[in-house]
């Protein structure tokens, strides 16, 4: 029961009060902490477990947690990797906390994934993480990369005045909803003809990232819907946010990892009952 309450985002102090109110039994906060601390051993074993040889799709995205570092609470990125198996099942591959986004760091992460048994990945669906594309090319050179269209649209609209947003979003839709890549490029040219002078940064961004934005055009609609956005993992991150919000900040990276592990395992158990 203590682990279940902890998974739901309750603090050690909240759990102590809950048990006292419900059962009239008071456990010390240290006893409760000791019980939850046993989770970290299991979590670290899970983080290095063997993986499938092939994943058709792997999603990667980040969420931000507040973690105390050297007595100062900082916003620290926590990265989650989600794979889709050949059977169509979602599998959380791992959690990484606290490092900067560099190709060197991502090389370490991907080499770790490879050592755990992953020999091939067809498509990485990512949110433009700095240095990640270069690392993918080095470790999985045959893998294709799909940059999240939804994030690209959000970033594009940051440049746009409120009165133009609806029209700009509509014209961008003609780019990513095109029948094929050629039509998409034509739509982008037409978009630039209309909006290029007023919002040149949008076309520059889409053009410079086109190779990774257009990957989904190669596939049928059923696959396109899966890979053009990182929403499958964003929904998981939203669940984690809800569970960690009540904690305010974490005293250590291990404590954050522990809560993320419990939250992801709860979601994994639900996913195990169905396929995508």
N, C-alpha and C positions, 0 to 999 in steps of 0.2 A: 504493500500500500504506500509506503514512504517513497519508493521509487516512482510509482505511478503519479503521486502528487508532485514530485520534483519534475517529472516529465512535462506536466501541465503548466510549468512555469512558476510554481510556488517556491518561495525562498525557504531556507532552513528554519528561520524564525516563524514564518507563516505555517509551516508544517507542524512545528511544535505547538502553536496555539490551536491549530485545527484538531490535533489529536487530543489535546486537553479538553477542548469544548465537546468533542464527539464522544470520547471514551472516559474522560476524567483521569487520563493517564499522562503524566508529564515526562517526556524524554528530554534529556539535555540536548542543547544544540550540537554539542560535540559528538554525542552518540549518533544523531541524525546525520551529521557530516561524515562520520566514519562509514555509515551504511552507504551513503551516496558515493563516497570515495571509491568504493569497491568497483563501481561502474567503470572507472577510468582504465582499469586493467583490461576489462573486457573490450572497451572501446579501442584501445591500442592494438589488441589482437585483431579486431575487426579491420583496422586500418591497413594491416599488412596481409590479410587473407588472400588466398589464390583467387584469380578472376577468370572469366571466360576467355577463350582464345580470340574470339571475334565479336566485335560490337558493331552492328550496322551504323548506329548513331551514338555519339557522345555529346551531351550538353555540358557547358561549363558557364557558371555565373557566380557573382559575388553578392554577399550581403555584408552590411557594416554593423559591428558590435562595439559596445563601449567596454573597454578592458583597461584595468589599472596597470600601468607600466611605470616602474620607478616612482611610485606614489602619485602619479598623474594619470587621470582617466583620459584615454585617447580613443579615437575612432579607428578601429582595426578591421581590415577586410578579412572576411572568412569565405573561402572558395569551396564550392561543392561541385563535384563531378557526378553526372547522372548518365548512365548508359542504358541503351535499349538492346536487349539480347536478340538472338536469332529467332527466339520464340515469341518476340513481341512484348516481353516483360520489362518493366522499368527496374533498374538496379542502381542504388546509390554506391558509387565506386569508392569515394573517399571524401574527406574533409581536410582542408589545409588552412591554417590560420596564421596571420601575422607577418607575412613576407611582402616585399614590394613586388610590383608587376615588372619583371625583367625577363628577357629571354633565357638568361642563365638560370633563374629560379624555375621557370617553366620546364626547362630541360631536365632539371632534377625531378620535378613532379612526374613528367611523362616517362622518364627512364625508370622511375619507381613503379609506375603502372605497367610498363613493359616487363620488368622483372617479376611482377606478380602474375604474368602469364598472358597478357594481352598482346597478341601477335599482329593483329590487323584491325583498323578502324576505317569504315567507308567514309563517314562524314562527321566532322566536328562542327557543331552549331554553337557559336560563341558570341559574346557581346564585345568584340573588339578589345579584348584584354591586351595591354601593352606587352609586346614580345611573344605572345602566345602563338601567333601564326608562324613565326620563325622557328620556334621550338617544335611545333607540329611537323613542319617540313623536314626538320632534322631527324626526328625520331620515327615518324610515320610518313615518309615521303610520298606514299601512294594515296594518302587520305586527302579528301577534299574538305574545304572550309566554307561554311556558310555563316556570314555575319548576320546578326539579328536585324531583320527589316524593321521591326517595331521600334527598337532602340534608334535605328538610323532615322526614322521618321521623327521621333521625339527630339533627337538632336537637331534635325533640320528645322523644326518649328521653333526652336529657341531663337533663331535669327529673325523670325517673322513677327510683324506687328499684329496686334489682336484683330484688327479689322480685316487683315488679309489671310488669317490662318485657315479659315474654312475653304477658301478658293485654292490656296497653296496645297493643302492636304488632299483636296479632290484631284488636282493635277498630278500630284505625286502618286496617287493611287493608280493612275493610268500607267505608271512605270512598272510597279511591282506586280500589278494584276494583268500585265500583258500576256499574250498567248505563248510567246517564246522570247528568247534573249534579244533577237534582232528587233522585234517589235518594242521590247523594253528600251533598247538603246534609242530607237526612233522617238519614243515617248519622252525620253530624257532630253533629247535635242529640242523637241517641241516645248518642253517645260522651260528649258533655258531661254528659248526665244521669247517666252512670255515673261519670265521672272528673273532672268539672268542679270539684267542691269540693276534691278532693285535688291536682289538677294544672291549675289554671285557665290557666296560661300556654300550655298546648298548644292549647286551643280558641281563645284570643285570637290566637295566631299563625296558625292555619289560617284563621280568619275574616278577619283583616286582609289576608291574602295570597290569599284565595280566588279573586279575579278572575284571577290568574296561575297558580294551582294547578289550576284547573278547565278550562283551555283545551282539554286533550286530550280531554275528553268530547265535543267537537263532531265528532270524527273516528272513522273505523272503526278496528277493532282493529289493523290492519296499521300505521296511522300512529301510533296511541296508543303502541304498543310502541317506536317510534322516538323520540318526543318527550317522554315523561313523565320521562325521566332524562337527565342529561348523561354517562352512562356511555361513549358512543362516544369522547368526548374525554378522559374520565378514564383510559381504558385507554392512550391516547397519552401522557398525563402520567405514568402509571406507568412506561412505557418510558423516558421522558426521565429520570425519577428514577433508574432503574437505571444509565443511562449517565453521569449526572453525580455519582452517589454517590462514586465512586472519586476524584473530583477534589477533594473536600473543599470548597473555596471557589474562586471565580473572582476573578482580580485586577481585572477591569473588566467593565462591562456588555457591551461588545463581545465579550469572550471568552465570556461566557455565551450571548450571541445566536448566536455562531458554532457552538457545540456544539449548541444547540437546533435551529438550522437544519439541521445535518448529520443529527441524529437524526430530525427530522420528514421530511426528504427520503428517508431510508431507509425510513420507514414509508409515505410517499406512493407510492414505487415498488411496494410490496407491494399497496397499495390499488388502484393503477392496473390490476391484473390481475383485479379483481372489482368487483361492484356490491353495494350493501347489500341 
